Amino acid sequence: MGNNILQLLGMVVVFILVLAATYYATKWIAKSGAIQSHSSNIKVIETFKIAPNKYIQIIKLGDRYYSIGVTKDNITFFTSLEEEQLDLQKADTSLPNVSFMEVMGKVVSKVKKKEDKK
């Protein structure tokens, strides 16, 4: 009986270690990817999906704008664009910097509200 309890406790400890390693690995990968996406000369202004794995993008390189087609295996240049042709106020694609805990807190509160209504 005591041997079974020790095995169970060992498995729980291993599970917690795996969860902690996954959490920190995810944080590390997110930070390394964020560093690559911050560039002062290259920016994706807008992306529009036209089919699975096929997109049209408006990008800014330096102070010039271009439209390109992006597929899984290919990038095709369409045309250069003038800033006057674009509605840049609606094209702000930056995501708010929200922590995972904030998002989970909102989800949990919504679930609790639904359960309270039942």
Solvent accessible surface area in square Angstrom, and as a share of the most:
residue,aa,sasa,rsa
1,M,182,0.81
2,G,45,0.44
3,N,102,0.52
4,N,96,0.49
5,I,85,0.43
6,L,122,0.61
7,Q,111,0.49
8,L,114,0.57
9,L,98,0.49
10,G,33,0.32
11,M,134,0.60
12,V,67,0.38
13,V,84,0.48
14,V,81,0.47
15,F,123,0.51
16,I,102,0.52
17,L,113,0.56
18,V,86,0.50
19,L,93,0.46
20,A,40,0.31
21,A,64,0.50
22,T,76,0.44
23,Y,116,0.44
24,Y,147,0.56
25,A,49,0.38
26,T,80,0.47
27,K,95,0.40
28,W,174,0.61
29,I,108,0.55
30,A,64,0.49
31,K,133,0.57
32,S,43,0.28
33,G,37,0.35
34,A,44,0.34
35,I,132,0.67
36,Q,153,0.68
37,S,86,0.56
38,H,148,0.66
39,S,60,0.39
40,S,115,0.74
41,N,98,0.50
42,I,104,0.53
43,K,119,0.51
44,V,67,0.39
45,I,16,0.08
46,E,75,0.34
47,T,63,0.37
48,F,133,0.55
49,K,118,0.50
50,I,97,0.49
51,A,35,0.27
52,P,108,0.68
53,N,88,0.45
54,K,98,0.42
55,Y,70,0.26
56,I,62,0.32
57,Q,34,0.15
58,I,34,0.17
59,I,21,0.11
60,K,61,0.26
61,L,73,0.36
62,G,40,0.38
63,D,120,0.62
64,R,127,0.46
65,Y,10,0.04
66,Y,43,0.16
67,S,11,0.07
68,I,20,0.10
69,G,8,0.08
70,V,32,0.18
71,T,53,0.31
72,K,159,0.67
73,D,123,0.64
74,N,91,0.46
75,I,120,0.61
76,T,63,0.37
77,F,122,0.51
78,F,101,0.42
79,T,63,0.37
80,S,47,0.30
81,L,32,0.16
82,E,102,0.46
83,E,95,0.42
84,E,152,0.68
85,Q,122,0.54
86,L,33,0.16
87,D,80,0.42
88,L,57,0.28
89,Q,169,0.75
90,K,175,0.74
91,A,8,0.07
92,D,103,0.53
93,T,78,0.46
94,S,86,0.56
95,L,162,0.81
96,P,104,0.65
97,N,161,0.83
98,V,63,0.36
99,S,56,0.36
100,F,141,0.59
101,M,148,0.66
102,E,99,0.44
103,V,71,0.41
104,M,78,0.35
105,G,42,0.40
106,K,129,0.55
107,V,71,0.41
108,V,67,0.39
109,S,49,0.32
110,K,133,0.56
111,V,73,0.42
112,K,120,0.51
113,K,131,0.56
114,K,137,0.58
115,E,108,0.48
116,D,123,0.64
117,K,173,0.73
118,K,200,0.85
